[in-house]
Amino acid sequence: QVQLVESGGGLVQPGGSLRLSCAASTRVFSISVVGWYRQAPGKQRELVAQMFIGGATKYVDSAKGRFTISRENANRTVSLQMNSLKPEDTALYYCNLFIPGSGQGSYWGQGTQVTVSS
């Protein structure tokens, strides 16, 4: 069983920045695909950013140029640097991890709230 613990959410003004972090308990973090999802009230959960084993990344169009996902395999952490935040970025952000080929499915953190408001 993999545990994911997020931190770094909060209240920020439009145009501000936040950095989310997620610590994973798995020893096979380095061969895991990691990502951040978000869910706003009344909306479906959507992928925000994802990083693959080789370092390739994928972003939702609205995050491109503003958000950056990164990982530190030695510390088993994945982070999301969010700049130029907008009110529409307000959501509960979830860390996600899955291990390709393991058959274990996908793991989720408990979520951290990001609120962008003046």
Accessible surface in RSA format (square Angstrom, percent):
REM  Atomic radii and reference values for relative SASA: ProtOr
REM  Chains: A
REM  Algorithm: Lee & Richards
REM  Probe-radius: 1.40
REM  Slices: 20
REM RES _ NUM      All-atoms   Total-Side   Main-Chain    Non-polar    All polar
REM                ABS   REL    ABS   REL    ABS   REL    ABS   REL    ABS   REL
RES GLN A   1   191.60 107.1 122.13  89.3  69.47 165.4  49.28 104.9 142.31 107.9
RES VAL A   2    14.65   9.6   7.39   6.7   7.26  17.5   7.46   6.5   7.18  19.5
RES GLN A   3   123.96  69.3 119.48  87.3   4.49  10.7  28.32  60.3  95.64  72.5
RES LEU A   4    10.15   5.7   0.82   0.6   9.34  23.5   0.82   0.6   9.34  25.1
RES VAL A   5    90.09  59.3  86.78  78.6   3.31   8.0  86.78  75.4   3.31   9.0
RES GLU A   6     9.04   5.2   0.00   0.0   9.04  21.5   0.00   0.0   9.04   7.4
RES SER A   7    63.21  53.4  57.65  76.9   5.56  12.8  43.35  92.3  19.86  27.8
RES GLY A   8    37.65  46.4   0.00   N/A  37.65  46.4  24.64  67.6  13.02  29.2
RES GLY A   9    29.19  36.0   0.00   N/A  29.19  36.0   2.59   7.1  26.61  59.6
RES GLY A  10    30.38  37.5   0.00   N/A  30.38  37.5  30.08  82.6   0.30   0.7
RES LEU A  11   130.30  72.6  98.57  70.5  31.73  79.8  98.57  69.2  31.73  85.4
RES VAL A  12    23.24  15.3  18.19  16.5   5.05  12.2  23.24  20.2   0.00   0.0
RES GLN A  13   122.24  68.4 120.32  87.9   1.92   4.6  32.17  68.5  90.07  68.3
RES PRO A  14    61.21  44.6  38.98  35.5  22.24  80.8  39.44  32.6  21.77 135.3
RES GLY A  15    55.80  68.8   0.00   N/A  55.80  68.8  29.67  81.4  26.13  58.5
RES GLY A  16    20.79  25.6   0.00   N/A  20.79  25.6  20.07  55.1   0.72   1.6
RES SER A  17    58.38  49.3  38.58  51.5  19.81  45.6  22.19  47.3  36.19  50.7
RES LEU A  18    32.65  18.2  27.83  19.9   4.82  12.1  32.65  22.9   0.00   0.0
RES ARG A  19   119.18  50.0 105.39  53.7  13.80  32.8  45.75  62.5  73.44  44.5
RES LEU A  20     0.00   0.0   0.00   0.0   0.00   0.0   0.00   0.0   0.00   0.0
RES SER A  21    37.80  31.9  37.63  50.2   0.16   0.4  20.56  43.8  17.23  24.1
RES CYS A  22     0.56   0.4   0.11   0.1   0.45   1.1   0.44   1.1   0.12   0.1
RES ALA A  23    49.96  45.9  46.50  71.8   3.46   7.9  46.71  65.8   3.25   8.6
RES ALA A  24    10.87  10.0   0.39   0.6  10.48  23.8   2.31   3.3   8.56  22.7
RES SER A  25    57.26  48.4  33.65  44.9  23.61  54.4  39.11  83.3  18.15  25.4
RES THR A  26    13.32   9.5   6.37   6.5   6.95  16.6   7.63  10.2   5.69   8.6
RES ARG A  27   212.80  89.3 183.59  93.6  29.21  69.5  55.43  75.8 157.37  95.4
RES VAL A  28    57.38  37.8  55.23  50.0   2.14   5.2  57.38  49.9   0.00   0.0
RES PHE A  29     2.39   1.2   2.24   1.4   0.15   0.4   2.24   1.4   0.15   0.4
RES SER A  30    52.40  44.3  46.27  61.8   6.13  14.1  23.53  50.1  28.86  40.4
RES ILE A  31    89.51  50.9  88.46  65.9   1.05   2.5  88.46  63.7   1.05   2.8
RES SER A  32     0.00   0.0   0.00   0.0   0.00   0.0   0.00   0.0   0.00   0.0
RES VAL A  33     7.24   4.8   7.09   6.4   0.15   0.4   7.09   6.2   0.15   0.4
RES VAL A  34     0.98   0.6   0.59   0.5   0.38   0.9   0.98   0.8   0.00   0.0
RES GLY A  35     0.14   0.2   0.00   N/A   0.14   0.2   0.02   0.1   0.11   0.3
RES TRP A  36     0.00   0.0   0.00   0.0   0.00   0.0   0.00   0.0   0.00   0.0
RES TYR A  37    45.72  21.3  45.72  26.0   0.00   0.0  19.15  14.4  26.57  32.8
RES ARG A  38    16.51   6.9  16.23   8.3   0.29   0.7   3.82   5.2  12.69   7.7
RES GLN A  39    65.86  36.8  60.78  44.4   5.07  12.1  11.47  24.4  54.39  41.2
RES ALA A  40    22.02  20.3  18.69  28.8   3.34   7.6  19.13  26.9   2.89   7.7
RES PRO A  41   124.13  90.5  95.50  87.1  28.64 104.1 107.81  89.0  16.33 101.5
RES GLY A  42    92.51 114.1   0.00   N/A  92.51 114.1  45.68 125.4  46.83 104.9
RES LYS A  43   142.89  69.7 130.34  80.0  12.55  29.9  83.47  75.1  59.43  63.3
RES GLN A  44   163.53  91.4 148.88 108.8  14.65  34.9  54.27 115.5 109.26  82.9
RES ARG A  45    91.14  38.3  65.56  33.4  25.58  60.9  22.79  31.2  68.35  41.4
RES GLU A  46    67.80  38.9  62.76  47.5   5.03  12.0  30.99  59.9  36.81  30.1
RES LEU A  47    36.81  20.5  28.24  20.2   8.57  21.5  28.24  19.8   8.57  23.1
RES VAL A  48     0.00   0.0   0.00   0.0   0.00   0.0   0.00   0.0   0.00   0.0
RES ALA A  49     0.00   0.0   0.00   0.0   0.00   0.0   0.00   0.0   0.00   0.0
RES GLN A  50    15.90   8.9  15.90  11.6   0.00   0.0   0.00   0.0  15.90  12.1
RES MET A  51    21.47  11.1  21.47  14.2   0.00   0.0  19.26  16.4   2.21   2.9
RES PHE A  52    72.89  36.5  72.89  45.1   0.00   0.0  72.89  44.2   0.00   0.0
RES ILE A  53    80.27  45.7  62.75  46.7  17.52  42.2  62.75  45.2  17.52  47.6
RES GLY A  54    82.51 101.8   0.00   N/A  82.51 101.8  41.53 114.0  40.98  91.8
RES GLY A  55    36.41  44.9   0.00   N/A  36.41  44.9  22.23  61.0  14.18  31.8
RES ALA A  56    65.66  60.4  51.85  80.0  13.81  31.4  63.08  88.8   2.58   6.8
RES THR A  57    61.28  43.6  31.82  32.3  29.46  70.2   9.39  12.6  51.89  78.4
RES LYS A  58   111.69  54.5 107.17  65.8   4.52  10.8  62.59  56.3  49.10  52.3
RES TYR A  59    44.90  21.0  33.15  18.9  11.75  30.6  27.55  20.7  17.35  21.4
RES VAL A  60    39.82  26.2  30.94  28.0   8.88  21.4  39.39  34.2   0.43   1.2
RES ASP A  61   111.79  78.3  95.93  95.5  15.86  37.5  36.50  85.9  75.30  75.1
RES SER A  62    58.44  49.4  41.24  55.0  17.21  39.6  51.06 108.7   7.38  10.3
RES ALA A  63     0.00   0.0   0.00   0.0   0.00   0.0   0.00   0.0   0.00   0.0
RES LYS A  64   121.58  59.3 102.50  62.9  19.08  45.4  60.07  54.1  61.51  65.5
RES GLY A  65    88.06 108.6   0.00   N/A  88.06 108.6  44.22 121.4  43.84  98.2
RES ARG A  66    29.47  12.4  24.65  12.6   4.82  11.5  25.38  34.7   4.09   2.5
RES PHE A  67     6.09   3.0   0.00   0.0   6.09  15.8   0.00   0.0   6.09  17.4
RES THR A  68    75.89  54.0  74.98  76.0   0.91   2.2  46.27  62.2  29.62  44.8
RES ILE A  69     4.32   2.5   0.00   0.0   4.32  10.4   0.00   0.0   4.32  11.7
RES SER A  70    40.49  34.2  40.11  53.5   0.38   0.9  33.96  72.3   6.53   9.1
RES ARG A  71    38.63  16.2  15.32   7.8  23.31  55.5  16.60  22.7  22.03  13.4
RES GLU A  72    95.44  54.8  89.97  68.1   5.47  13.0  36.46  70.5  58.99  48.2
RES ASN A  73    68.59  47.3  53.54  51.7  15.05  36.2  18.05  43.4  50.54  48.8
RES ALA A  74   103.21  94.9  61.67  95.2  41.54  94.5  74.34 104.7  28.87  76.5
RES ASN A  75    94.03  64.8  74.78  72.3  19.25  46.4  16.25  39.1  77.78  75.2
RES ARG A  76    89.34  37.5  89.34  45.5   0.00   0.0  11.87  16.2  77.47  47.0
RES THR A  77    32.87  23.4  32.54  33.0   0.32   0.8  25.54  34.3   7.32  11.1
RES VAL A  78     1.13   0.7   0.91   0.8   0.23   0.5   1.13   1.0   0.00   0.0
RES SER A  79    11.65   9.8  11.51  15.4   0.14   0.3   0.51   1.1  11.14  15.6
RES LEU A  80     0.00   0.0   0.00   0.0   0.00   0.0   0.00   0.0   0.00   0.0
RES GLN A  81    45.79  25.6  45.46  33.2   0.33   0.8  20.85  44.4  24.94  18.9
RES MET A  82     0.00   0.0   0.00   0.0   0.00   0.0   0.00   0.0   0.00   0.0
RES ASN A  83    61.00  42.1  61.00  59.0   0.00   0.0  16.22  39.0  44.78  43.3
RES SER A  84    59.08  49.9  54.81  73.1   4.27   9.8  19.54  41.6  39.54  55.4
RES LEU A  85     2.28   1.3   0.00   0.0   2.28   5.7   0.00   0.0   2.28   6.1
RES LYS A  86    87.75  42.8  87.15  53.5   0.60   1.4  40.17  36.2  47.58  50.7
RES PRO A  87    74.58  54.4  67.41  61.4   7.17  26.1  67.74  55.9   6.84  42.5
RES GLU A  88   123.66  71.0  95.58  72.3  28.08  66.9  61.65 119.2  62.01  50.6
RES ASP A  89     0.78   0.5   0.78   0.8   0.00   0.0   0.00   0.0   0.78   0.8
RES THR A  90    36.50  26.0  32.84  33.3   3.66   8.7  30.94  41.6   5.56   8.4
RES ALA A  91     2.10   1.9   1.61   2.5   0.49   1.1   2.10   3.0   0.00   0.0
RES LEU A  92    55.67  31.0  54.60  39.1   1.07   2.7  54.60  38.3   1.07   2.9
RES TYR A  93     0.00   0.0   0.00   0.0   0.00   0.0   0.00   0.0   0.00   0.0
RES TYR A  94    27.99  13.1  27.99  15.9   0.00   0.0   9.27   7.0  18.73  23.1
RES CYS A  95     0.46   0.3   0.46   0.5   0.00   0.0   0.00   0.0   0.46   0.5
RES ASN A  96     4.02   2.8   4.02   3.9   0.00   0.0   0.00   0.0   4.02   3.9
RES LEU A  97     0.46   0.3   0.46   0.3   0.00   0.0   0.46   0.3   0.00   0.0
RES PHE A  98    67.44  33.7  67.44  41.8   0.00   0.0  67.44  40.9   0.00   0.0
RES ILE A  99    15.97   9.1  10.90   8.1   5.06  12.2  10.90   7.9   5.06  13.7
RES PRO A 100    64.77  47.2  40.25  36.7  24.52  89.1  46.22  38.2  18.55 115.3
RES GLY A 101    90.81 112.0   0.00   N/A  90.81 112.0  43.85 120.3  46.96 105.2
RES SER A 102    43.58  36.8   9.24  12.3  34.34  79.1  19.90  42.4  23.68  33.2
RES GLY A 103    82.28 101.5   0.00   N/A  82.28 101.5  42.90 117.7  39.37  88.2
RES GLN A 104    99.68  55.7  71.39  52.2  28.29  67.4  29.79  63.4  69.88  53.0
RES GLY A 105    48.39  59.7   0.00   N/A  48.39  59.7  40.71 111.7   7.68  17.2
RES SER A 106    58.31  49.3  32.24  43.0  26.07  60.0  29.27  62.3  29.04  40.7
RES TYR A 107    26.57  12.4  24.36  13.9   2.21   5.7  17.04  12.8   9.52  11.7
RES TRP A 108   101.38  40.7  74.65  36.1  26.73  62.8  58.14  31.0  43.24  70.1
RES GLY A 109     8.84  10.9   0.00   N/A   8.84  10.9   2.09   5.7   6.75  15.1
RES GLN A 110   114.13  63.8  83.87  61.3  30.26  72.0  72.30 153.9  41.83  31.7
RES GLY A 111    11.50  14.2   0.00   N/A  11.50  14.2   0.00   0.0  11.50  25.7
RES THR A 112    16.84  12.0  13.24  13.4   3.60   8.6   5.82   7.8  11.02  16.7
RES GLN A 113    85.97  48.1  78.73  57.5   7.24  17.2  48.67 103.6  37.30  28.3
RES VAL A 114     0.00   0.0   0.00   0.0   0.00   0.0   0.00   0.0   0.00   0.0
RES THR A 115    41.23  29.3  41.23  41.8   0.00   0.0  29.91  40.2  11.32  17.1
RES VAL A 116     4.45   2.9   0.00   0.0   4.45  10.7   0.00   0.0   4.45  12.1
RES SER A 117    56.21  47.5  48.86  65.2   7.34  16.9  20.74  44.2  35.46  49.7
RES SER A 118   126.73 107.1  66.24  88.4  60.49 139.4  48.06 102.4  78.67 110.2
END  Absolute sums over single chains surface
CHAIN  1 A     6136.3       4456.7       1679.6       3272.0       2864.3
END  Absolute sums over all chains
TOTAL          6136.3       4456.7       1679.6       3272.0       2864.3
